């Protein structure tokens, strides 16, 4: 995989208090950097929040088939650990206040090819110790300049 990449992240949250799922996934595409070091994949990119000045620098570290970390610094700050072996607690600082998050990772799937990485993370999320949502995040990483780039076309698992 090249250093310069396109990173497509799609997320879906289903409110645990809603009977029907009418939610649409939220999808973002960013340019970023990729590298592989000490058996771990790293993605580095910047996020811009609508209506909020400034950027958040994000690092995603893929530690293996059962663990992934997201580190955010800037407008929003967080260190979220997705680990299928245990529930993790974290704080998520936003311009509007701080949230206490509980992340219970149910499943992590990684499909790695020479010029493409697909990741799917399924987890339960609680905020301030109250169940909030069942969530799915899909991440697709391709070299910059790739012609086909859609999270749904690339990820069939």
C-alpha positions as a LaTeX table, in Angstrom:
\begin{tabular}{lrrr}
\hline
Residue & $x$ (\AA) & $y$ (\AA) & $z$ (\AA) \\
\hline
Unk1 & 0.00 & 0.00 & 0.00 \\
Unk2 & 1.24 & 3.48 & $-0.77$ \\
Unk3 & 1.78 & 6.17 & 1.83 \\
Unk4 & $-0.83$ & 8.58 & 0.40 \\
Unk5 & $-4.30$ & 7.08 & 0.76 \\
Unk6 & $-8.02$ & 7.78 & 0.59 \\
Unk7 & $-9.87$ & 6.80 & 3.76 \\
Unk8 & $-13.62$ & 6.20 & 3.58 \\
Unk9 & $-15.36$ & 5.87 & 6.95 \\
Unk10 & $-19.03$ & 4.97 & 7.20 \\
Unk11 & $-20.86$ & 4.76 & 10.50 \\
Unk12 & $-24.34$ & 3.66 & 11.49 \\
Unk13 & $-25.89$ & 3.94 & 14.95 \\
Unk14 & $-29.15$ & 2.26 & 15.86 \\
Unk15 & $-30.74$ & 3.81 & 18.95 \\
Unk16 & $-31.41$ & 1.07 & 21.51 \\
Unk17 & $-34.69$ & 2.78 & 22.46 \\
Unk18 & $-36.09$ & 2.86 & 18.90 \\
Unk19 & $-38.09$ & $-0.07$ & 17.56 \\
Unk20 & $-37.35$ & 0.66 & 13.88 \\
Unk21 & $-34.09$ & 1.46 & 12.17 \\
Unk22 & $-34.67$ & 4.50 & 9.97 \\
Unk23 & $-31.16$ & 5.83 & 10.33 \\
Unk24 & $-28.94$ & 6.48 & 7.33 \\
Unk25 & $-25.21$ & 5.82 & 7.58 \\
Unk26 & $-22.89$ & 8.81 & 7.86 \\
Unk27 & $-20.02$ & 8.63 & 5.39 \\
Unk28 & $-16.84$ & 10.70 & 5.15 \\
Unk29 & $-13.91$ & 10.54 & 2.76 \\
Unk30 & $-10.52$ & 11.95 & 3.75 \\
Unk31 & $-7.04$ & 11.97 & 2.31 \\
Unk32 & $-4.41$ & 10.75 & 4.69 \\
Unk33 & $-1.24$ & 8.79 & 5.27 \\
Unk34 & $-0.76$ & 5.07 & 5.80 \\
Unk35 & 2.17 & 3.17 & 7.21 \\
Unk36 & 2.90 & $-0.28$ & 8.65 \\
Unk37 & 5.22 & $-0.51$ & 11.65 \\
Unk38 & 5.92 & $-3.27$ & 14.21 \\
Unk39 & 3.08 & $-5.43$ & 12.90 \\
Unk40 & 0.48 & $-2.64$ & 13.14 \\
Unk41 & $-1.29$ & $-0.59$ & 10.46 \\
Unk42 & $-1.55$ & 3.19 & 11.02 \\
Unk43 & $-3.88$ & 5.70 & 9.36 \\
Unk44 & $-3.33$ & 9.44 & 9.91 \\
Unk45 & $-5.78$ & 12.08 & 8.68 \\
Unk46 & $-7.54$ & 15.32 & 9.60 \\
Unk47 & $-11.25$ & 15.83 & 10.21 \\
Unk48 & $-13.21$ & 19.07 & 9.93 \\
Unk49 & $-16.50$ & 19.42 & 11.81 \\
Unk50 & $-19.27$ & 21.37 & 10.16 \\
Unk51 & $-19.91$ & 24.69 & 11.89 \\
Unk52 & $-16.88$ & 24.36 & 14.19 \\
Unk53 & $-13.61$ & 26.14 & 13.37 \\
Unk54 & $-10.41$ & 24.09 & 13.49 \\
Unk55 & $-9.43$ & 20.52 & 12.73 \\
Unk56 & $-9.11$ & 17.27 & 14.60 \\
Unk57 & $-6.06$ & 15.11 & 13.84 \\
Unk58 & $-7.03$ & 11.45 & 13.90 \\
Unk59 & $-4.88$ & 8.34 & 14.15 \\
Unk60 & $-6.31$ & 4.85 & 13.70 \\
Unk61 & $-4.07$ & 2.01 & 14.83 \\
Unk62 & $-5.04$ & $-1.49$ & 13.71 \\
Unk63 & $-3.41$ & $-3.82$ & 16.21 \\
Unk64 & $-4.73$ & $-7.12$ & 14.87 \\
Unk65 & $-7.90$ & $-9.07$ & 14.27 \\
Unk66 & $-9.34$ & $-8.20$ & 17.69 \\
Unk67 & $-8.12$ & $-4.69$ & 18.52 \\
Unk68 & $-8.24$ & $-1.21$ & 17.01 \\
Unk69 & $-7.56$ & 2.22 & 18.55 \\
Unk70 & $-8.78$ & 5.67 & 17.52 \\
Unk71 & $-6.89$ & 8.69 & 18.86 \\
Unk72 & $-8.29$ & 12.19 & 18.21 \\
Unk73 & $-6.55$ & 15.48 & 19.04 \\
Unk74 & $-7.72$ & 19.01 & 18.27 \\
Unk75 & $-11.26$ & 20.38 & 18.25 \\
Unk76 & $-12.40$ & 17.00 & 19.62 \\
Unk77 & $-10.22$ & 14.81 & 21.83 \\
Unk78 & $-10.64$ & 11.09 & 22.49 \\
Unk79 & $-8.82$ & 7.81 & 22.87 \\
Unk80 & $-11.24$ & 5.03 & 21.95 \\
Unk81 & $-10.20$ & 1.39 & 22.18 \\
Unk82 & $-12.16$ & $-1.27$ & 20.32 \\
Unk83 & $-11.15$ & $-4.65$ & 21.76 \\
Unk84 & $-13.25$ & $-7.81$ & 21.47 \\
Unk85 & $-11.82$ & $-9.14$ & 24.73 \\
Unk86 & $-13.14$ & $-6.44$ & 27.06 \\
Unk87 & $-15.36$ & $-3.38$ & 27.48 \\
Unk88 & $-13.44$ & $-0.10$ & 27.43 \\
Unk89 & $-14.28$ & 3.28 & 28.95 \\
Unk90 & $-13.15$ & 6.55 & 27.44 \\
Unk91 & $-13.83$ & 10.26 & 27.49 \\
Unk92 & $-14.78$ & 12.12 & 24.35 \\
Unk93 & $-14.17$ & 15.87 & 24.60 \\
Unk94 & $-16.10$ & 18.06 & 22.15 \\
Unk95 & $-16.53$ & 21.84 & 21.89 \\
Unk96 & $-19.93$ & 21.29 & 23.53 \\
Unk97 & $-18.73$ & 19.28 & 26.53 \\
Unk98 & $-17.28$ & 15.97 & 27.63 \\
Unk99 & $-18.92$ & 12.55 & 27.27 \\
Unk100 & $-18.09$ & 9.40 & 29.23 \\
Unk101 & $-18.20$ & 6.53 & 26.71 \\
Unk102 & $-18.44$ & 2.80 & 27.20 \\
Unk103 & $-17.44$ & 0.70 & 24.18 \\
Unk104 & $-18.30$ & $-3.01$ & 24.08 \\
Unk105 & $-16.84$ & $-4.39$ & 20.85 \\
Unk106 & $-18.78$ & $-7.35$ & 19.51 \\
Unk107 & $-16.81$ & $-8.05$ & 16.34 \\
Unk108 & $-13.88$ & $-6.77$ & 14.27 \\
Unk109 & $-13.32$ & $-7.98$ & 10.71 \\
Unk110 & $-10.29$ & $-7.02$ & 8.65 \\
Unk111 & $-9.82$ & $-7.84$ & 4.97 \\
Unk112 & $-6.32$ & $-6.86$ & 3.87 \\
Unk113 & $-5.12$ & $-6.94$ & 0.28 \\
Unk114 & $-2.06$ & $-5.47$ & $-1.42$ \\
Unk115 & $-3.75$ & $-2.16$ & $-2.30$ \\
Unk116 & $-6.88$ & $-2.20$ & $-0.15$ \\
Unk117 & $-7.82$ & $-2.59$ & 3.52 \\
Unk118 & $-11.42$ & $-3.07$ & 4.66 \\
Unk119 & $-12.39$ & $-2.97$ & 8.31 \\
Unk120 & $-15.76$ & $-3.54$ & 9.95 \\
Unk121 & $-16.28$ & $-2.91$ & 13.67 \\
Unk122 & $-19.55$ & $-3.74$ & 15.45 \\
Unk123 & $-20.01$ & $-2.47$ & 18.99 \\
Unk124 & $-22.47$ & $-1.33$ & 21.65 \\
Unk125 & $-22.08$ & 2.24 & 22.89 \\
Unk126 & $-23.14$ & 3.69 & 26.21 \\
Unk127 & $-22.88$ & 7.32 & 27.29 \\
Unk128 & $-22.59$ & 8.17 & 30.97 \\
Unk129 & $-23.30$ & 4.49 & 31.79 \\
Unk130 & $-26.63$ & 4.51 & 29.90 \\
Unk131 & $-27.03$ & 2.26 & 26.81 \\
Unk132 & $-27.27$ & 4.46 & 23.72 \\
Unk133 & $-26.78$ & 2.58 & 20.46 \\
Unk134 & $-25.67$ & $-0.47$ & 18.53 \\
Unk135 & $-23.05$ & 0.78 & 16.08 \\
Unk136 & $-21.20$ & $-0.34$ & 12.98 \\
Unk137 & $-18.16$ & 1.40 & 11.52 \\
Unk138 & $-16.76$ & 0.47 & 8.12 \\
Unk139 & $-13.38$ & 1.74 & 6.99 \\
Unk140 & $-12.02$ & 1.36 & 3.46 \\
Unk141 & $-8.44$ & 2.40 & 2.67 \\
Unk142 & $-7.11$ & 2.65 & $-0.89$ \\
Unk143 & $-4.13$ & 4.32 & $-2.53$ \\
Unk144 & $-4.81$ & 7.93 & $-3.51$ \\
Unk145 & $-5.88$ & 8.04 & $-7.15$ \\
Unk146 & $-7.87$ & 4.78 & $-7.05$ \\
Unk147 & $-10.81$ & 4.85 & $-9.44$ \\
Unk148 & $-13.36$ & 2.81 & $-7.52$ \\
Unk149 & $-13.97$ & 4.13 & $-4.06$ \\
Unk150 & $-17.20$ & 3.27 & $-2.30$ \\
Unk151 & $-17.46$ & 1.64 & 1.09 \\
Unk152 & $-20.51$ & $-0.39$ & 0.10 \\
Unk153 & $-19.07$ & $-1.71$ & $-3.17$ \\
Unk154 & $-15.80$ & $-2.73$ & $-1.52$ \\
Unk155 & $-17.07$ & $-4.36$ & 1.68 \\
Unk156 & $-19.29$ & $-7.38$ & 1.33 \\
Unk157 & $-18.74$ & $-8.82$ & 4.82 \\
\hline
\end{tabular}
